[in-house]
């Protein structure tokens, strides 16, 4: 279970930015760029890991290293989670989708083992369960058919009241003999800035580059 603590907004260095954006009808901004994954692809093949689960693990690991990705808004107050987990869309055999939920783990191997079990169990009793009541979570999707360069999320209109980040991985493609994957990050500007989104890309790329 994740634990949240009330965040000290009054002494937050970003308080002016938070106050500025918190009343926006749509405070979300989206950044889409590519991540080089040749080394990750080779690593997954070498260790019999799921490439898609590895991508999710790396994103979740790096977001848990950045405070702003663990901030949420609840009843118009800001809270900080000690750790956040992730919910991802899963393609069903009938080409519909549903959701699976993965806990943050200390290693890519532990996450892979857990993730494969979660997906296997889901397919045995497939249900559409969004779990919209969860706050200590990241919303994740995968579009393995498209190497997109931009994307827009479907929204009900009340998401600004919680500020849950959304990420999407696209289709792997090859450019200059290097495998790359599109990666989209959408976050609430009241809770973070472009610097923090860029830091996520930087951390993810560094982690991938260091795999051996």
N, C-alpha and C positions, 0 to 999 in steps of 0.2 A: 504494500500500500504506500502510495506517495503521501508525503506530509507537506502542508503549506503553512506558511507563516505570514502574518501581515507585514507588508513591506513599508519601510520608512520613506514615504514619498516626500515629506517635508525637507529631508536632508539629502535628497537624491540630486545628483548633479544634473540630471535631465528633467527636473521638475518644470522648468519653463516650457520645454518641448512637450512634456506630458500634458500640461494645462492647455497648451495651444491646440493639440490634436484630439484631446479626449472627447470633445463635443462634436467632432466631425460626423456627418452622416455616414461617410465612407472613409475611414482613416487608413485603409489598407493600401500598401504599395507592393508591387510585384517586381522581382528581378529574375531574369532568366539568362543563364550563361551556360557554357559547357565546362565539363570536368574531364580531364584526361584519365582514362581508366584501363589503359593497356596493361599496366602492372597489376591492377586489381584483377583483371580478367585472367591473367596468367596465374596469379596467386590462388584464385578460386579453383582453377583447373587442377593445380598441383595438390591442393588439399581437399578436393571433392566438396567444395562449398557451393551453396546456391549464390549465384551472382546477384540476383535481385535482393536476397536477404542481406548479402554483404553490403550492398548500397544503402539499404535501410539502416543497418547497424552503424555504418560510418556516419551517416547523417545524424542519427540519434545520439551517438557518442559525442560528436562535436557540438551539437546543440546543448547537451548537458554540461559542456565546458564553458558556455557563454550565458551569463546570468540573465540577460534580457530575453532569451528564448524560454526561460522558465518562469517569467512573470505572467500573471493572468489578472483579469479584472473580474471581481465578484461582488455584486451588490454595490457597484460604483466605488469599490475599494481595490487597491492593488495588493496582490499576494505573490509570494515567491515560493515555488515548490523546491523541495530539496533535490528531487529528480523528476524527470518527466518520461513517460513511456510513449508508445506510438501505435496508432491505428492505421492500417493500410487497406486499400481496396484489393480484393482478390478476384481474379477472373474465374468464374464457374465454368463447368463443362458445357453448359447450355448457352455460353457467351453473355450471360448476365453477370453482375458483380455483387459481391457482398463484402463484409468487413472482417478482418482478423486483427487481434490486439496482441502486441508483443511488448514484454517488459524489457527495460534496459538491463543489459548484462555486462559483465566486466571484460569479456573477451568475444572476439568475432566467432570463435568456435562454439562457445556456450550459446550465443545468440542464434547461430545456425541450427544447432541441435534443438533448441527450444522452438525456433520458428518452423522447422519442418514438422514437428509434432503438432503445433498449433494448426498448421494448414491441413495436415492429415486428419486431425480430429474434426476440423471444420467441414471437410468434404464428406465425412460420415454422417453428419447431421446438419447439412447446409441450411442456414437461416439468414435472413436479412436483419441485422441487429446494429443500427448506427451508434447506440450508446451515447446519445447527445448530452447526457448529464455529466459526462467526464470532462474535467477541466485540466488535469495534470497530464496532458496528452498532446501529441503532434498529429495532425491529420496528413496522411500520405496517400498518394496515388501513383500509379505507373501507367504510362501510355507507350507500350513497347512497339507500337506500330508506326509512330511518328517521331521524327527528329525535329521537334518543334523549336521555334525561335521566340515564341511568346504564348501566353495562355491566360484565360480568364476563368475564375472559379464561379460556380453557381452559389448564390447566397440568398438566405431568407430575409436578411435585413437586420437581424438582431445580433450578428456575430461581433460587432464592435463592443458589445457588453461583456465579452470574455477575452477576446484577443488571442485566440488559439492560432498558432502558425500553421500554414498549409504548405506542403512541399510536393513536387511532382518530378518523377524521373521519366525521360523519354526513351526513344529508340537509340541504341548504340550505333554509331556510324564511324567510318574510317576517313581520316583527313591527314594527308602527308604521312601515311603509314602508321598513324597513331589512332587508337580507338578512343572515341569521345562519347560522352552522354550528355544530353540536355538536362539541366536541372533548374527547376523553378522554385523560388521561395517567395511566399506572400505573408506579410506580417503587418501588425498594427503599428502605425507610425507613432502612436501615443506611447508605446512601450519600447520601441527601438528605432534606430536610424539606419541609413544605408551603410554606415560603417560596420554595424553589427551583422548585417546580412552579408557584406563582403568578407567579414571575418570568418563566417561559416564556410564560404567557398574556399578560403585560404586554408583553414584547418582541415577540411576534407581532402583537399589536394595534397597537403603535406602528409597526412596519414597514409594515403594511397601510395605516394612516392616512396615512403619509408618501408613499405612491406617487402619482405624478402624470404 
